[in-house]
Amino acid sequence: MYPFTTLIAMALDVACGYPAWVFARIGHPVSWIGGLIAWCEARWNDPRLSFAHRRRNGVLALGVTLAATAAVTIAIVVALGLLLPRPWDIICTGVIASTLIAQRSLYEHVNAVANALQSGGLDGGRHAVAQIVGRRTDALDEAGVSRAAIESLAENYSDGVVAPLFWLLIGGLPGAALYKAINTGDSMVGHRSERYLAYGWASARLDDLVNLPASRLAAVFIILAAAVLPGCNARAAVRAVRRDARHHGSPNAGWPEAAFAGALGLRLAGPRIYGDETVTGHWMGDGRPEATSADIRRALRLYRTVCLLQFLTVAALALLLIT
């Protein structure tokens, strides 16, 4: 029944996302997982311990987080199956699963950057893009702000949309929730800093592994969407993925970024500044680097097309299941 659960989750997320009033009252499943990760980190990532000891503690913390996530979500699925007749158990599971997908919120955050550039100028764009990227934004020009927004759209499409949907299809609500726990752990402690290099090692490596199939699927969907959307170039997207994806600093982010770059005729990634460190990244695509707010709008149109293709694909799987 997972395709039906996934369809419900996708439709509900697009329709209303995660309401702000709900977040204000009870938080969000990711924030609950993040609270557990922070609790473990405060107790087990002691800088006085040896590198090996902190690394072991990081593995332990990851195991505790995954065990707790699995226990809660399996209990929810079992309870719904016992208390509700079908199809109401599937519908309720889909409602809960919709909280783990970021289709709508990703669109809104990236669209806010385009709006800010147009209404608030460069300072407005820098402020808006700082909400969705980890790099320094104070020295970015309009092209840098626009590229950063499109890069965030590409990367977060893979790990915020495709990956939870993939694991929802494979493992139901527990599968999607476990993925979000891994991904949240990586975003919180999977950094190559002195504080997290040892402790976050397990989270970072496992996140790379579970995102591997989604990043490749994301590139495929982007290429397919580029083939049907006027103004996009599917062949250039294929060429950029084959040539550039493997040269990205991340084993996964390069696939959707290269696909977006090729499809839109842009150059993405390249050198970036994080804190006081300059990262000399490989360029994705061979188009123009001078992106604008209009290119963000083009990227969002491509993103909407990609999400529609995803929905149709899952709907086809659901139809195959009942025929």
C-alpha positions in Angstrom: 0.0 0.0 0.0 3.0 2.3 0.1 2.3 4.0 -3.3 -1.1 5.1 -2.0 0.4 6.4 1.2 3.0 8.3 -0.9 0.4 9.8 -3.2 -1.6 11.1 -0.2 1.5 12.5 1.4 2.6 14.2 -1.8 -0.9 15.7 -2.5 -1.3 17.0 1.0 2.1 18.5 1.2 1.5 20.4 -2.1 -1.9 21.5 -1.0 -1.1 22.9 2.4 2.4 22.0 3.6 3.0 22.0 7.3 0.8 24.7 8.8 2.6 27.4 10.8 0.0 27.3 13.5 0.7 23.6 14.0 4.4 24.1 14.2 3.9 26.9 16.7 1.9 24.6 19.0 3.6 21.2 18.7 6.8 21.7 16.6 7.6 19.4 13.7 8.7 15.8 13.6 12.2 16.9 12.4 12.5 19.3 15.3 11.6 16.4 17.7 14.3 14.3 16.1 16.7 17.2 16.3 16.0 17.6 20.0 17.0 14.0 20.6 20.2 14.5 18.5 21.1 17.7 20.4 20.5 15.9 23.7 22.8 13.1 22.8 25.5 15.5 21.4 25.5 17.6 24.6 26.2 14.5 26.7 28.4 12.4 24.5 30.5 14.7 22.4 32.9 15.8 25.1 36.0 17.5 23.5 38.2 16.1 26.4 37.6 12.6 25.1 39.9 11.0 22.5 39.1 11.1 18.7 38.3 7.4 18.7 36.1 7.6 21.8 34.0 10.5 20.3 33.7 8.6 17.1 32.3 5.6 19.0 29.9 7.9 20.9 28.7 9.3 17.5 27.9 5.8 16.3 26.0 5.2 19.6 24.1 8.4 19.3 23.1 7.6 15.7 21.9 4.1 16.8 19.8 5.6 19.7 18.2 8.1 17.3 17.4 5.5 14.7 16.1 3.0 17.3 13.8 5.7 18.9 12.5 6.8 15.4 11.8 3.3 14.3 10.1 2.4 17.6 7.8 5.4 17.5 6.8 5.1 13.8 6.3 1.3 13.8 4.1 1.8 16.9 2.1 4.4 15.0 1.6 2.2 11.9 0.6 -0.8 14.0 -1.8 1.3 16.1 -3.4 2.8 13.0 -3.8 -0.7 11.4 -5.5 -2.0 14.6 -7.8 0.9 15.3 -8.8 2.0 11.8 -10.4 0.1 8.9 -8.8 0.3 5.5 -8.5 2.8 3.7 -8.6 5.1 6.7 -5.3 3.7 8.1 -3.6 4.4 4.8 -5.0 7.9 4.7 -3.9 8.7 8.2 -0.5 7.3 7.5 -0.2 9.5 4.4 -1.2 12.5 6.5 1.6 11.8 8.9 4.1 11.0 6.2 3.3 14.4 4.5 5.2 16.1 7.3 8.4 14.4 6.1 8.3 15.9 2.6 9.4 19.4 1.7 7.9 20.1 -1.8 5.9 23.1 -0.8 8.3 24.6 1.7 11.2 24.3 -0.6 9.3 26.2 -3.3 8.3 28.9 -0.9 11.8 29.5 0.4 13.4 29.7 -3.0 10.6 31.8 -4.4 11.2 34.2 -1.5 14.7 34.8 -2.7 13.4 35.8 -6.2 10.8 38.1 -4.6 13.4 39.7 -2.3 15.8 40.4 -5.2 13.0 42.0 -7.2 11.5 44.0 -4.3 14.4 44.6 -1.9 17.4 44.6 -4.2 20.6 42.9 -3.5 20.5 43.3 0.3 17.0 41.8 0.4 18.2 38.9 -1.8 21.2 38.3 0.5 19.0 38.2 3.6 16.5 35.8 2.0 19.1 33.4 0.6 20.9 33.3 3.9 17.9 31.5 5.3 18.4 28.5 3.0 22.2 28.2 2.5 25.1 27.7 4.9 27.7 29.8 3.0 28.5 33.5 3.6 26.1 35.7 1.7 27.3 39.2 2.7 29.7 39.5 -0.3 27.5 37.8 -2.9 26.4 39.8 -6.0 23.0 39.2 -7.7 24.5 36.4 -9.7 25.9 34.8 -6.6 22.6 35.1 -4.7 20.7 33.7 -7.7 23.1 30.7 -8.1 23.0 30.0 -4.4 19.1 29.9 -4.5 19.1 27.5 -7.5 21.8 25.3 -6.0 19.8 25.1 -2.8 16.7 24.2 -4.8 18.6 21.4 -6.7 20.3 19.9 -3.6 17.2 20.1 -1.4 15.0 18.7 -4.1 17.1 15.6 -3.9 17.4 15.2 -0.1 14.2 17.0 1.0 11.8 15.6 -1.6 13.1 12.7 -3.7 14.9 10.9 -0.8 12.0 10.8 1.7 9.6 9.8 -1.1 11.9 7.0 -2.2 12.3 5.6 1.3 8.5 6.1 1.9 7.9 3.9 -1.2 10.4 1.4 0.0 9.7 1.2 3.7 6.5 3.1 4.4 6.3 5.7 7.2 9.2 4.1 9.2 11.4 4.1 6.1 10.8 7.8 5.5 11.2 8.7 9.2 14.4 6.8 9.5 15.7 8.7 6.4 14.8 12.0 8.0 16.5 11.1 11.2 19.7 10.3 9.3 19.5 13.4 7.2 18.8 15.6 10.3 21.8 14.0 12.1 24.0 14.9 9.1 22.8 18.5 9.0 23.4 18.9 12.7 26.6 17.0 13.4 28.0 15.8 10.1 30.4 18.7 9.6 34.1 18.6 9.0 34.9 20.9 11.9 37.0 20.2 15.0 33.9 19.7 17.1 32.1 17.3 14.8 34.8 15.6 12.7 34.9 12.5 14.9 31.4 12.6 16.5 29.6 13.2 13.3 31.5 10.7 11.1 28.8 8.0 11.3 26.0 10.4 10.5 27.8 11.9 7.6 28.8 8.6 6.0 25.3 7.0 6.5 23.7 10.1 5.0 25.9 9.8 1.9 24.8 6.2 1.5 21.0 6.7 1.9 21.0 9.7 -0.4 22.9 7.9 -3.2 19.8 6.4 -5.0 17.7 9.6 -4.6 20.4 11.9 -6.0 20.5 9.7 -9.2 16.8 9.6 -9.4 16.6 13.3 -8.9 18.9 13.9 -11.9 16.7 11.5 -14.0 13.5 13.4 -13.2 15.2 16.8 -13.9 16.3 15.6 -17.3 12.8 14.2 -18.1 11.2 17.5 -17.0 13.7 19.5 -19.1 12.7 17.4 -22.1 9.1 18.5 -21.9 9.4 22.1 -20.6 10.0 24.8 -23.2 13.2 26.7 -22.7 15.1 23.9 -21.0 17.7 21.6 -22.6 17.6 18.0 -21.6 20.6 17.1 -23.7 22.7 19.7 -22.0 21.5 18.4 -18.6 22.6 14.8 -19.5 26.0 16.2 -20.7 26.5 18.2 -17.5 25.6 15.2 -15.3 27.9 12.8 -17.1 30.8 15.3 -17.1 30.5 17.2 -13.8 28.4 15.4 -11.2 31.3 13.2 -10.0 33.5 16.3 -9.5 31.3 17.9 -6.9 32.6 18.0 -3.3 29.5 15.9 -2.3 29.0 12.4 -3.6 25.3 13.2 -4.2 24.7 17.0 -4.5 26.5 17.2 -7.9 23.8 15.1 -9.6 20.8 17.4 -9.2 23.0 20.5 -9.4 24.6 19.5 -12.7 21.2 18.5 -14.1 19.7 21.9 -13.2 22.7 23.7 -14.5 22.6 21.9 -17.9 18.8 22.2 -18.2 18.8 25.9 -17.5 22.0 26.8 -19.5 23.8 28.0 -16.3 27.0 27.3 -14.4 26.4 26.4 -10.8 28.5 25.5 -7.7 32.1 26.7 -8.2 34.0 28.6 -5.5 32.0 29.4 -2.3 32.9 30.9 1.1 31.8 29.1 4.3 32.7 31.2 7.4 36.4 32.2 6.8 37.1 29.3 4.5 36.9 29.4 0.7 35.9 26.2 -1.0 37.2 25.8 -4.5 34.4 23.8 -6.0 34.1 22.4 -9.5 31.6 24.2 -11.8 28.5 22.3 -12.7 27.4 22.9 -16.3 29.1 25.1 -19.0 26.5 27.8 -19.4 26.6 31.4 -18.1 27.4 32.1 -14.4 25.5 35.4 -14.5 22.2 34.1 -13.1 19.4 36.5 -12.2 16.1 36.4 -10.4 14.5 35.5 -13.7 16.6 32.3 -13.7 15.4 31.5 -10.2 11.8 31.7 -11.7 12.9 29.4 -14.5 14.3 27.0 -12.1 11.1 27.0 -10.1 9.1 26.2 -13.2 11.4 23.3 -13.9 11.0 22.2 -10.3 7.2 22.3 -10.5 7.3 20.2 -13.7 9.6 17.7 -11.9 7.2 17.4 -9.0 4.3 16.7 -11.4 6.3 14.0 -13.1 7.1 12.5 -9.7 3.4 12.5 -8.8 2.4 10.8 -12.1 5.1 8.2 -11.6 3.9 7.2 -8.2 0.3 7.3 -9.4 1.3 4.8 -12.2 2.8 2.6 -9.5 -0.4 2.7 -7.5 -2.5 1.8 -10.6 -0.2 -1.2 -11.3 -0.8 -2.3 -7.8 -4.6 -2.5 -8.1 -4.7 -3.9 -11.7 
